[in-house]
């Protein structure tokens, strides 16, 4: 029996649908992806700890930044591979610049200098900048004036962590200060205790966290929050991968609900973790 016109049209339509589906499948398989073809997301993170963001290398996988890194990798459908070789925050930036890492997650501050070399996500945490001042030294410098009056023209000894964003900020925020660079925060705090430096410059979260860990610090030091200066924390992305940078932003918007953590929220999480 001969085929009818309707049968031929139906068969042709089915064939067209199948062909379109095959073409779409092939196109999806060949579409560019945000990560390399080895199905791994190479994540730079410092070797040291910064609770509650990330633990020291080999000390576990808990923390705000650890959760972010694993979440991004899961949504990309790839394996997260952590590189904990960086000994400074700038060290992570160098890994992105050289192509050794795809993203850097490790309480990484956004700065204009770094922004010339890498891509940044939008911030997922926003802190204020702060100072930790030796009480005796501050009283000597202030000579009865409110500390706020001497901060902007401060010309004393200021401690920062080498390779941190605050080592960069200091040149413009405190251009008259005598800058002292230290290898780590513990060394900066020791210098405040001994009075070797007058003030230390870091974000207000780390300063408040110090007071939580060691209440005796209030005897020798006081904290000062610079309410007009912010420290925005974001994810760094290698400069040649804007697709990945856009995906990270999308992840922060959709999976994280555009949440931007503040100091009080992070301190609360830190206190909770300390009691665990």
Protein Blocks (a to p, Z undefined) as FASTA:
>chain_A
ZZdfklmmmmmmmmmmmmmmmmmmmmmmmpccfbdfkopacddddfbdcdfkbccehiaj
edjklmmmmmmmmmnopacdddfkbfbfklmmmmmmnopafbdcehiacdfklmmmmccd
ddfbdcdddddddfklmmmmnnopafklmmmmgcbdcdddehiaklmmmmmmmmmbccdd
dfbfklmmmmmmnomambdcddfklmmmmmmmmmmlmmmpccdddfkbccdddddddfkl
mklmmmmmmmmmmmnoopacdfklmmmmmmmmmmZZ
